[in-house]
C-alpha cells in the first residue's frame, strides 16, 4: 500500500489514479489516514487476499516450531490473576 500526503495526492491525482489499479493508495493528512483509493475492479475476496498478503509480508518469520499446548498454557496464565 502506498501512502501519500493529501497535498501530494491533490497535485498528482492522475498519477495516483493510475497507480491505484495496481496498489491501494492511503491518503494522509497531518500524518493521519483520511482516505483510501482502491481500484473498482477488485472484489471483496481480492481485497481480503491483498490485505492478508501485506500482513504476511510485514510479519516476522517463525523461527521455532509452534507448540499448541504451550500456547494454550500461556493464554490461560493471563487469566490466573483475574478475580
Buried (B, 14 or more C-beta within 10 A) or exposed (E): EBEBEEEEBEEEEEEBEEBBEEBBBBBBEEEEEEEEBBBEEBEEEEEEEBEEEEEEEEEEEEEEEEEEEEEEEEEEEEEEEEE
